[in-house]
Amino acid sequence: MTDSDSTMVPRRRIGVPGVRRRSRCCGALALVLATLAPALAAAQTPPGGAQPGSWQVAAAVPDTWQFAASLYGWYASIGGTLNFPVVGASTDINIDANTLVHNLNMLAMGAFDVHRGPWGGFVDVVYMNVGGGKSNTRDFAIGGAGIPAGTTADLHLGMKSWIWTIAGEYRAVSDPALMLDLLAGARYLDLTNSLNWSISGALGPLPPASATGASEVNGNVWDGIVGVKARYAFGADRRWIVPAYLDGGTGNSHYTIQAALGVGYAFRWGEVTAMWRYLDYKLQSGGHLENLDVNGPLIGASFRW
């Protein structure tokens, strides 16, 4: 994300996922806030302000429509605790996504931003189709309990997701050195997860017919969000920029948080940026997905007109 933008009970986890996710989340928030603090203190308009026709965003022109489109690649790792119901059984097969997801089959990401005066809005869209598998693995649980000794499985997991973020913005700070937008809107998550398995050995609470099978679960959630988006420019000609983004909210999920921070270089047509982006969901317990986290480096370009 550049400045141009924009239920399942866990049965078995690796380490302490709750603590790990909270630590990463707090770290991301602290990093964004630490970057914004000196930017807010240092921002000042140079004599004469921004020159018309320069590479800088024409933030001082009040009633001019400004547009930006962004394309980017997000090279993310994915984690989450998933439960897959088994036909004819009263229990689930439980897995941790980050032990199986290794391959990115398809990725499409983009954002669009529009501003006029201090008001604006953006939409950010992420589509991911990922999958992976393991043979002779014990990285799963049955009915929330550890699998019997000597039991292994061949597992293949597929995850397809749409993540839409849409928000309105108000430009609270408009300066050649710093632009700061306050935002409020919503985020939509749509997930379809599939699991194929072939279990060897004792099946525990599963019936014998469940040794081989497949299951698919899907769901979607809406959450309201509020946040802030900033762009700090520095250097002799202010071509170097620090884009930052932070939002959080709740609704169908317990909470969702997203943060991004990076560095970029501006041209007359727009800018290129490299960032680290983090997205975290804590969903309602008792369903097929309890938590989801996606994080990793992002490289993108924004085109302005």
C-alpha positions as CSV (number, residue, x, y, z in Angstrom):
1,M,0.0,0.0,0.0
2,T,1.4,3.3,-1.0
3,D,0.2,6.8,0.1
4,S,-1.7,7.0,-3.2
5,D,-4.4,4.5,-1.9
6,S,-4.5,3.3,0.2
7,T,-14.5,-18.7,12.6
8,M,-12.4,-21.4,13.7
9,V,-11.1,-22.6,17.1
10,P,-7.4,-23.4,17.1
11,R,-6.6,-26.8,18.2
12,R,-2.9,-27.0,17.7
13,R,-0.3,-24.3,17.3
14,I,3.4,-24.0,16.8
15,G,4.9,-22.1,19.7
16,V,2.6,-19.5,21.2
17,P,0.9,-17.9,18.1
18,G,-1.2,-15.4,20.1
19,V,1.8,-13.9,21.7
20,R,3.7,-13.9,18.5
21,R,0.9,-12.1,16.6
22,R,0.4,-9.5,19.3
23,S,4.2,-8.8,19.4
24,R,4.4,-8.4,15.6
25,C,1.3,-6.2,15.6
26,C,2.6,-4.0,18.4
27,G,6.0,-3.8,16.7
28,A,4.4,-2.7,13.4
29,L,2.3,0.0,15.2
30,A,5.3,1.3,17.1
31,L,7.4,1.5,14.0
32,V,4.8,3.5,12.1
33,L,4.2,5.9,15.1
34,A,7.9,6.3,15.6
35,T,8.3,7.4,12.0
36,L,5.4,9.8,12.0
37,A,6.5,11.6,15.2
38,P,9.7,13.2,13.8
39,A,8.0,13.9,10.5
40,L,5.2,15.9,12.1
41,A,7.7,17.8,14.1
42,A,10.0,18.6,11.2
43,A,7.5,19.3,8.5
44,Q,7.6,22.9,7.3
45,T,6.8,24.7,4.0
46,P,9.9,26.1,2.2
47,P,9.9,29.7,1.1
48,G,7.5,30.1,-1.9
49,G,6.0,26.6,-1.3
50,A,5.7,23.9,-4.0
51,Q,6.3,25.2,-7.5
52,P,3.7,24.5,-10.1
53,G,4.8,21.8,-12.5
54,S,7.3,20.3,-10.1
55,W,7.4,16.6,-9.2
56,Q,5.7,17.3,-5.9
57,V,2.0,16.5,-5.3
58,A,0.0,19.7,-5.8
59,A,-1.4,19.6,-2.3
60,A,-1.7,23.4,-2.2
61,V,-4.1,23.6,-5.1
62,P,-7.5,23.4,-3.4
63,D,-10.2,22.6,-6.1
64,T,-8.2,20.5,-8.5
65,W,-9.1,16.8,-9.0
66,Q,-6.0,14.6,-8.3
67,F,-5.9,10.9,-9.1
68,A,-3.4,8.1,-8.5
69,A,-3.3,4.5,-9.5
70,S,-0.9,2.0,-7.9
71,L,0.3,-1.5,-8.8
72,Y,2.4,-3.5,-6.5
73,G,3.6,-7.0,-5.5
74,W,3.4,-8.2,-1.9
75,Y,5.7,-11.1,-1.2
76,A,4.0,-12.2,2.0
77,S,4.0,-15.1,4.4
78,I,0.6,-16.4,5.5
79,G,-0.3,-17.8,8.9
80,G,-3.6,-18.9,10.5
81,T,-5.4,-21.6,12.4
82,L,-7.9,-23.5,10.2
83,N,-10.5,-26.2,11.1
84,F,-11.9,-28.5,8.4
85,P,-15.1,-30.5,9.2
86,V,-15.1,-34.2,8.3
87,V,-18.2,-35.8,6.7
88,G,-19.7,-38.3,9.1
89,A,-17.6,-37.2,12.1
90,S,-18.3,-34.8,14.9
91,T,-14.8,-33.4,15.0
92,D,-12.5,-31.4,12.7
93,I,-9.0,-31.7,11.2
94,N,-7.0,-28.7,12.5
95,I,-4.0,-27.3,10.8
96,D,-1.8,-24.2,11.0
97,A,-1.6,-22.6,7.6
98,N,2.0,-21.4,7.8
99,T,3.2,-25.1,8.0
100,L,1.7,-25.8,4.6
101,V,1.5,-22.7,2.4
102,H,4.6,-22.4,0.3
103,N,3.4,-21.6,-3.3
104,L,1.9,-18.5,-4.8
105,N,-0.3,-19.6,-7.7
106,M,-1.7,-16.1,-8.5
107,L,-1.5,-12.6,-7.1
108,A,-3.2,-9.4,-8.2
109,M,-2.9,-6.2,-6.2
110,G,-3.7,-2.5,-6.9
111,A,-5.1,0.7,-5.5
112,F,-6.8,3.8,-6.7
113,D,-6.9,7.2,-5.0
114,V,-8.8,10.4,-5.7
115,H,-8.6,13.8,-4.0
116,R,-10.1,17.2,-4.4
117,G,-9.1,19.8,-1.9
118,P,-8.8,18.3,1.6
119,W,-11.3,15.5,0.8
120,G,-10.6,12.2,-0.9
121,G,-10.9,8.4,-0.9
122,F,-9.2,5.3,-1.9
123,V,-9.8,1.6,-2.6
124,D,-7.2,-1.1,-2.2
125,V,-7.7,-4.6,-3.5
126,V,-5.7,-7.8,-2.9
127,Y,-6.3,-11.1,-4.5
128,M,-4.3,-14.1,-3.4
129,N,-4.4,-17.8,-4.5
130,V,-1.9,-19.8,-2.5
131,G,-1.3,-23.4,-1.7
132,G,1.1,-26.0,-0.5
133,G,1.4,-29.5,0.9
134,K,3.4,-32.0,2.9
135,S,3.9,-35.7,2.8
136,N,4.2,-37.9,5.9
137,T,3.7,-35.0,8.1
138,R,2.4,-34.7,11.7
139,D,1.6,-31.0,11.4
140,F,-2.1,-31.4,12.1
141,A,-4.5,-32.3,14.9
142,I,-7.8,-34.2,15.1
143,G,-10.5,-32.9,17.3
144,G,-8.2,-30.5,19.1
145,A,-6.0,-33.2,20.3
146,G,-2.6,-34.5,19.3
147,I,-2.6,-37.2,16.7
148,P,-1.9,-40.8,17.8
149,A,1.6,-42.0,17.8
150,G,2.8,-43.3,14.5
151,T,0.1,-41.5,12.6
152,T,1.1,-39.3,9.6
153,A,-0.7,-37.7,6.7
154,D,-0.3,-36.4,3.2
155,L,-1.9,-32.9,3.3
156,H,-2.6,-30.3,0.6
157,L,-4.0,-26.9,1.5
158,G,-5.4,-24.3,-0.9
159,M,-6.3,-20.7,0.1
160,K,-8.1,-18.1,-2.0
161,S,-8.8,-14.7,-0.7
162,W,-10.1,-11.3,-1.6
163,I,-9.2,-8.3,0.7
164,W,-10.9,-5.0,-0.1
165,T,-10.2,-1.8,1.8
166,I,-12.2,1.3,1.0
167,A,-12.2,4.5,2.9
168,G,-12.8,8.2,2.8
169,E,-10.0,10.6,3.7
170,Y,-9.5,14.1,5.1
171,R,-6.1,15.8,4.6
172,A,-5.3,17.1,8.0
173,V,-1.7,18.3,7.0
174,S,-0.9,19.5,3.5
175,D,2.7,20.5,3.1
176,P,5.5,19.9,0.6
177,A,7.4,18.0,3.4
178,L,4.4,16.2,4.9
179,M,1.0,15.1,3.9
180,L,-1.2,13.5,6.5
181,D,-4.6,12.0,5.8
182,L,-7.2,10.8,8.4
183,L,-9.3,7.9,7.1
184,A,-12.5,6.0,7.9
185,G,-14.0,3.2,6.0
186,A,-14.4,-0.6,5.9
187,R,-12.5,-3.7,5.0
188,Y,-13.9,-6.9,3.5
189,L,-12.3,-10.3,3.7
190,D,-13.5,-13.2,1.6
191,L,-11.8,-16.6,2.1
192,T,-12.2,-20.0,0.5
193,N,-10.0,-22.8,2.0
194,S,-9.7,-26.4,0.9
195,L,-7.9,-29.3,2.4
196,N,-7.1,-32.8,0.9
197,W,-5.8,-35.4,3.2
198,S,-4.7,-39.1,3.3
199,I,-4.0,-40.3,6.8
200,S,-1.9,-43.4,7.6
201,G,-2.1,-45.0,11.0
202,A,-4.6,-44.6,13.8
203,L,-7.3,-42.1,13.2
204,G,-8.3,-41.3,16.8
205,P,-11.9,-40.0,16.9
206,L,-12.3,-40.1,13.0
207,P,-14.2,-43.0,11.4
208,P,-12.2,-45.4,9.2
209,A,-13.8,-44.0,6.0
210,S,-12.2,-40.6,6.8
211,A,-8.7,-41.8,6.2
212,T,-8.8,-40.1,2.8
213,G,-11.0,-37.2,2.1
214,A,-11.4,-33.5,1.2
215,S,-13.1,-30.6,2.8
216,E,-13.8,-27.0,1.8
217,V,-14.8,-24.0,4.0
218,N,-15.5,-20.4,3.1
219,G,-16.7,-17.3,4.8
220,N,-16.5,-13.5,4.7
221,V,-16.3,-10.7,7.2
222,W,-16.9,-6.9,7.1
223,D,-15.2,-4.6,9.6
224,G,-15.3,-0.8,10.0
225,I,-11.8,0.8,10.2
226,V,-10.2,4.1,11.1
227,G,-6.6,5.1,10.5
228,V,-4.0,7.5,9.2
229,K,-1.9,7.6,6.0
230,A,1.2,9.8,5.7
231,R,3.9,10.7,3.2
232,Y,7.0,12.5,4.4
233,A,9.4,14.0,1.8
234,F,13.0,14.8,2.5
235,G,16.3,15.5,0.8
236,A,17.5,18.6,-1.0
237,D,14.7,18.4,-3.7
238,R,12.4,16.3,-1.5
239,R,12.4,13.4,-4.0
240,W,13.0,10.8,-1.3
241,I,9.8,9.9,0.6
242,V,8.7,7.8,3.6
243,P,5.2,6.5,3.1
244,A,3.4,5.1,6.1
245,Y,0.0,3.6,6.8
246,L,-1.9,2.4,9.8
247,D,-5.5,1.3,10.4
248,G,-7.5,-0.7,12.8
249,G,-11.1,-1.7,13.4
250,T,-13.7,-4.3,14.3
251,G,-17.1,-5.6,13.2
252,N,-17.7,-9.2,12.2
253,S,-14.2,-10.0,13.5
254,H,-12.8,-9.3,17.0
255,Y,-10.3,-6.9,15.4
256,T,-8.3,-6.2,12.2
257,I,-5.1,-4.2,12.0
258,Q,-3.0,-3.2,9.0
259,A,0.2,-1.3,9.0
260,A,2.8,-0.4,6.3
261,L,6.1,1.5,6.4
262,G,8.8,2.0,3.7
263,V,10.8,4.3,1.6
264,G,10.4,5.6,-2.0
265,Y,11.7,7.9,-4.7
266,A,9.5,10.4,-6.5
267,F,9.4,11.3,-10.2
268,R,7.3,13.7,-12.2
269,W,4.8,10.9,-13.1
270,G,4.6,9.4,-9.6
271,E,6.9,7.3,-7.4
272,V,8.3,3.9,-6.7
273,T,8.2,2.5,-3.2
274,A,9.4,-0.5,-1.1
275,M,7.6,-1.2,2.1
276,W,6.9,-3.8,4.7
277,R,3.1,-4.5,5.0
278,Y,1.4,-6.3,7.8
279,L,-2.3,-7.4,8.1
280,D,-3.8,-9.2,11.0
281,Y,-7.3,-10.6,11.7
282,K,-8.6,-12.0,15.0
283,L,-11.9,-13.7,14.1
284,Q,-14.7,-15.0,16.1
285,S,-14.1,-18.3,17.8
286,G,-16.0,-21.4,17.0
287,G,-15.8,-21.2,13.2
288,H,-13.5,-22.4,10.5
289,L,-10.9,-19.7,10.8
290,E,-9.9,-18.1,14.1
291,N,-7.0,-15.9,13.0
292,L,-5.1,-14.9,9.9
293,D,-1.9,-12.9,9.5
294,V,-0.2,-11.8,6.2
295,N,3.0,-9.9,6.3
296,G,6.1,-9.3,4.1
297,P,7.9,-6.9,1.8
298,L,6.0,-4.9,-0.9
299,I,7.3,-3.2,-4.0
300,G,5.1,-0.9,-6.0
301,A,4.7,2.1,-8.3
302,S,2.1,4.9,-8.2
303,F,1.1,6.9,-11.2
304,R,-0.4,10.4,-10.6
305,W,-2.3,12.8,-12.8
